[in-house]
Amino acid sequence: RSDWMIADLVPALGDKRIILASASPRRKEIFAILGLTPEVVPSTFEENLSKEGKHAWQYVEETAAGKAKQVHASLHKPADFVIGADTVVVMEGRILEKPRDAEHAFERSEE
């Protein structure tokens, strides 16, 4: 089908062990909106992949996969799904990581 939405899959996920490889409260909230309560296992994946020659979506995809793989490898009990995610900002073609704090974000906006 080309018209399905992720919400259509929720009933099939209800009895699955889902791990969210992120400590992001916003990502957890998105799952809650869908009626899912994943186990939260923050990733320790080092977010330092090369950005050279990559589109933002490629960098985000590789980072999210790295987070999910790292968490998957650390589990003592298998999961049905391990979900990794990442967010970046692209400014004038540059991929920017999450700022350390509000001041760092402001400094970046002034560059």
N, C-alpha and C positions, 0 to 999 in steps of 0.2 A: 504494500500500500504506500502511496505517496502522501496521504493525508493524516498519518498517525502522529500523535503527540506523545511525549514521554509519559504524560498522565495516563495514557491508555495502557502503559506497561505496569503501572503501580500495583494493580491487583496480583500480578504474577510475581512480584518482588516481595510481597508481604512476609513470606516465610523464609526468605533468603538472608544469609549472614552478609551484610554489606559493611565494608570498612571504608571510612572516609579518611584518606591519608592527608589530613589537613586540620589545623587547629582553628581555622577561620570560622568565627561565629556566623558570618553571613552565609557561608556554604552550608553549614549545619541547618540554618534557618530555611534555606531553599529546600532541603530534604524534608524538613518538618511541614512546609507548605504542601508538599506532595503526599504527606501522611506517612513518611518513612523516618525511621530512627536508626541511622547508621551508628556503628561503633566508631568513635573518633580515636584514631591512632596517628598523632602528628608525625610527619616525616622528618627525618634528620638528613635528608638528601641535600647535599651542598649545591646551592643554586648558583653555580659558577660556570655553566656551559658557555662555550664560545658563541658569540652573537655574530661573528664575522660571516658575511655572505648569506645570512639567513633572513627570511621573512619573519615577522613577529609571530605568526601562527606556527611556524616550524619550531621556533625557540620555545614557545609555550607548550607545544605538543611534546617536545623532548623532555622538558622540565617536569611536566605532569606525569609522563611515563616513568621518569626516573624516581619521582616521589612514590608512585604506586608500587614500582618494583622493589624499592628499598623497604617499604612497609610490608609487602607480601613476604619478602625473605625473612623478616623479623617475627612473623606470626608463629605461635606455637600450635594453633588450631587453624585448619584451613578455612578460608572464606569463599563464599560464592562470587563475590565481587570486591575488588579493591579499587577505589576510585581516587585518582590523583587529579589535581587541578592547579592552575597557575594563572596569574594575571600580570600583565605588563602594560605600560603606557608607551605609546610610540609618539615621539615628538620630533618633527622635522626629519623623519626617517630613522631616528635613533631609538633603539629599544632601551627603555629605562626600567630598572627594577623597582620594587616597592621602596619608597623612601623610609629612612630610619625613623623620622619623626616629622612633625608639621613644619618645622624650620627647614629641614632638608627638602621637603616637597616644595616649599616656597622658593628656596634657592634654585632648584631645578627649573621652576617656571620662569625665573629671571634670566636663565642662560640663553 
